[in-house]
């Protein structure tokens, strides 16, 4: 997604983290924390560079205004509609990572009875800077700096901000990258199913919070698993695209595999994900439990076959490849690489129950969605709330289509909508 940044930026690749609190947030506290973070870590103020034409795509931490603090702005909102419009504007005001910081912060002051909290912090970033888990890590570091005023807030244990270099020899990594390319070439026998409508408009989103119905028949263990959720979203997409007479050929979608150690924050900036590519026919989604089991087995096979490790190694080599070369290598994409996006960011960290002195009421992500497939469905949890976010490009689906997706997920998950 970063490759287009070496030319004219024609669409937004922004992602946002929205943190809703029980009171107004002081933007000066956020600014001070950012200033202090830049003493330890330059990446929030870096610029994206690629030496023409074959150099590595990378973040440069000096020159071109780097090291200047990303902007922290403040505005007031009086209604839930104004709150949504403010977040919508953050999504659609594209960040040009060559000329400006890849991160910005918006503090929203709301009325005390505003649904979602009286104070809202919106972190907006150019998506390749970090993944959603990285955004949570960034907020964790900023809140830590706000709580600890000493000159050495971490003592001798400064966090690992970026993933270390792969220690394996170049020849071994190259072999894995070739294996990944061979695997990618074999994925689809035909072009993957996706919406036949092009998307060239604004990014839009809908966020709904739910709680689990106590009498839900499906075991909590199943509904928490990513494979159950992918199967449920697959069922929703099947219902949606049946109206377009889409043939019963396989869906193809990327499933992020977080490489951070469990129980550890891990790196914040850069890509700390590998990818598994799930495949299933729309007709398979009629039986959600069976499909969830099949998708789980697919991942197990991919791990045994070394595909996850190979895809991780290949990501480094892609930093040296122009987009046109990638497309030539994977001719089957035809401009529609995947059928839809789906991810679960899991639980918002319990350590962030308070943010700049305010209690966190809810938090959710709106990841970037590329023009094709132009739609994604995303999950996360904050305390007792389950958040569902549908993000799409205007022209791909209608508001009524999005409502049907939300209703299908709610029904299959056994959820009750909350305010």
N, C-alpha and C positions, 0 to 999 in steps of 0.2 A: 504493500500500500504506500510505502514511502517513495517508490520509484518515480511517480509522477512529479515529485517535488523539484526535480531538476529542470522541469519545464514550467509552463504557465499553470498556476493552480486554478482549476476550473470548477472544482466542487469541494465541499467540506469533508475533511477526514477527521473531524473533531469527535471526541468522546467526552462524557461528563460524569462526574460523581456528585450526586445531590445529597447533602446532609441536612436534615430538618431537625431543628433544636427547639427547646421550650422557651427561649428568650433571645433577644437581639445579640448578635455577635459583634464584638469590637474589631473593626478592620485594622486598627493600629496593632493589635496583638498578632494578627495574621501577618502583617507586613514585617514586624520585628522578627517573627519566627522565620520567615523567608530570608530576610537579610542574614540571620545567623546561620541558616542552612547553607547559604552560598559560600560561607567561609570554609565549610567542610566538603561541599559537593557542588560542582559547577553546572551540572546537567540541566537543572530547570531553566537556566538562562543561555543554554548553548544554541548553536545554529546547525542546520543540516547541510552537509557539504558532500560533493562528489567531484574529485579532480577529473576533468573531461579527458577522454570519454570512458576510460576503463578503470578509473580509480574506485576505491572502496567507498560505498555510501556510509557516512559516519557522522557522528555528532562532534562538532568542534567547540571546544570550551574557551577559546580566546579569539579576540578579534571580532570585528563586525558588531560591536555593541554587546557581546557576550559578557556575562558577569553582572549586567544590570538586572535588578530585581524584576521578575515578571509583574505585570500590573495587578493591583488589588483595587477593585472598584466597589462602590456602594450605591444602592438605590432602594427605594421603598416600593412595596407592592401592597395593595389593599384587598385583593381578592384572589381566589384560587386560579382564576383565569389569567390574571396578571402574572402570577407566579409561573404558570405554564408558559406564557408568552416570553418571559424572561429567560427561561431555560431553553426554549425553542430558539431564541436569538443567539444564545451561546453555541448551540449546535450548528447553526447555519452561518455564523460569522466566521468564515474560514481563517485558520491560522496559516500564514506563510512561513514555514520553519526556516527558510533561507534568510529572512529579513527581520524576524521578530522572535521573541522567546516562544518556545513550544508549549508554554503553560500560561494560563491566566486564572485569576480568582475573582469571583463576584460574591459580595455579601448582600443579601436581601433582608430588609427589615419589613416584617409583616404585622398586621393587626394581631392583638393577643388571641383572638378567637379564630385566626386563620387556620383552616384545615392543613395539617402537615407541619405546624410549628410556627412560632412567632419570629424565628430567625432561621435563615437558610444559607448555607455555604455551598457554593457551586464551584468545583474544580473543573476546568476545561483544559484539555490538552490535545495536541496533535497525536493521533492514535499510535503511530510507531514509537513515540517516546517511551511508552510503558503500557503494560496491559492493565486491566481493571484491578487485579490484585496489587500491582505496583502502585496504583493510585491510592489504595487503602494504606499501603506502606508509607507513601509520601505524607499522607495526613497524619499517620502515627508519629512520624519524625517531627512534623511541625508542632503537634500537640505536646510531644515530649519536650521540645525546646521552649515552648510556652510555659511549661510547668517547672523547668529547671533553668534558673537564671545564671548559673555559674558559667565561667569561661570554658570549662571542660564538661559539658552536660552528659557526655557518655563515658567520662573517665578515659581509661585506656582501651575501652571496647567500642570504638567507633563502628557504626553499622556498615555492612557490606552493601554499598549502593548499586554496584553493577556486578554482573556475573563475570567471574574470572575467565581468562583465556582457556580454551580447550588444551589440556596438556598432551593429548595424543599426537603422534607424528603426522605431518602433512599427508604422507602417503596413505595412512590408515583413514584419516578423515576424508580424503578424496575418494577412497574406495567406498566408504559409507555413502557419500554424496551421490556417486554413480548408482549405487543400489537404490537410493531413494528415487532418483530420476526414472530408473527402470520400473520401479513399483508404481510411480505416478502414471506412467504411460499405459499401464495395464488396468488402471482403475475402471474406466467406463468402456463398455462395449459399444454403447451409443451415447450421443450427447445427453447429459443429465437433464432430468425434468426440472423445469423452473417456470416461473410466470412468463407468459409470452408477451407481456406488456413491458415496454421500455420504461425506465425511470430516469428522468432528467430534471426533476423538480427539487423542491426543498426537502430536507430531512424532517420527518415528523415522528412523534412518539406518543404513546399512551402508557401510563403507569397506573396500575391498580394494586392495592394491598388486600391480602386475604389472611384469614386464619383457618386452621384446620378444623373441619367439622368433627366433633367428638364421636359421632356415630358412623364415621366413614368406614366403609366395608374394606377398603384396600389397606394393607398393612403400611404403617408409617415408614418402615424400612424400605419398602418398594418405592413409594412416592418421593422419597428423598434422593434416590439414585438418579444420576444423570441419564441413564438409559431409559428409565421409565419416562422421564420428562421429554426426552427426544422422541420416544414413541408417541407420546400424547401430542406433541407439536406436529409430528408427522401425520397423525390422524386429522388434525385441524387443517393442515395444508392439503391433504387429500380431498377433504370436503370442499375446500376453497377452489381448487383447480379442476375439480370435476365439472364445474360450470364452464370451464374453458376447453373441455374435451381433450385434456392432456392425456397422452397415451400412457399405458401402464409399464413404463420403463423406469429404471431405478432413479430414486433420489440419490444425490451425493452431497454430503455436507461435512465440513471440517469440525472435529471435536478437539478442543484444546486440552492438552495434558500438561498440568502445572509441574515444572521440574524442581520447584523449591522443596527443601527438606520439610517434612511434616513437623509441626510444632515450632517452626522457625520463621521469622519474617522473610528471610531470604532477600535476594536483590530487589531493588526498587525500579531502576531505570533499565531500558532495553527490553529485549524479548527473552522471557524466561519460560517460554512455552514450546512444546513440541506438538505435533498434530497427528491425530488419527482420522482417517477418512471413512465415515460410516456410509453404508450403502443398503438401501432397501427399496422395494417397489411400493408405490402408493397402496396397492391392494393389500400388502402385508400389514398396513397400519390398522386394518379392521379389527385385529386381535392384539390389543396393546400388551398384555402380559407376555404373549409368545414373541412379539417383536422385541420387547425389552430384553428378553432372554437371549435372542439371536444377536442383538447388538452388543451385549456384554461378551458373548462368545467371540464376536468379530475382534473386539479389542484384545482379548486374550490371545487370539491367533496372531494379531499384529505384534504383540509384545514378544511372543515366542519366535516369530519370524525376524525380529530385529528391526521392524519397519519404523517404530517410534524413534529408536536411537538413530537410524539412518536419516530420518526426516529432520531430526535435531541438527545433525552434522551438516545437512544440506543447506540449512538456513544461513550459515556463515558464508557459504559459497555464493548464495543468491545476492549477497551484498555487492558482488562484483559484476553482476549480470544486468544488462539493460532489459527492460520489460519485453521488447520485441524478441529477444533471444529466448526468453522463457516461453513466450507464446509459440515460437517456432518449434521448440522442444516438445510442447504439449498441445499439439494441433487440435486435439479433441475439445479443447475448451470453447472455441468458437465465440469467445466473449462472454460465455455464461458458465463460469467454472463450477459453481455450486448451485444447489437448488434453493437453499435458504440458510441462514445462520441461526445457531442455537447454542447457548452457553448457560452455565450455572456458576455464578461467582460465589456460591455457598454463603456462609455466615459473615455478616459484618463483624469485625473484631470486638469482642467483649471489652477489651482494654480501651476502646474508643467510646465507652458509654457516656463520656463527657468530652466536649469539644470546645476549647477556648473558654472554659468556665461555664458552659451551658450543657444541660442534659440532652443527649441525642434521643429524639423521638422516633426517627426512621431514617434510613439511608438506602439509596438505590443507584444503579448505574444505567446510563444510556450509551452503549458502545456504538462505534461508527459502523455504518452499513454501506458497502460500495454500491454504485448504481445498479450493478447486476451481481447477485440476484435481487438486490433492492429491498430485502425484508429480512428481519431477524427477530427472534423471540428469546428473551433473556430472563433468568431467574436470579434472585438472591434472597437472603433472609436477614432481618434485623430484629433481634429479640424474638417476640412472639409473632411477628409479621412475616408473611411470605409476599415478596414483591414480584409482580409479573410486568415486564416492559416489552411492548411491541414497538419496534422502530422500523420505519419504512421510508422509501422515496416516493414522493407524490407521483401518481401515475401508475404505480405498480399494483396497489390495492386501493380500495375505497374505505371510508370510515365504517361502512356497514360490514365490509370484509373483516376489518380489524375487530369489530364487535363480535363477529362469529368466532374468530380465533380465540378471543378472551373467554367466551362462553364455553367453548369446547374444552379448553384447558381447565377452567373452573369446575366443570362437570366431571371430567375424568380424574381430577386431583381430589375431589371431595372438599372443595374450599368454600368458605363463606366470605363475601366481600365485606371489608371494613372501611370506615371513613378515613 
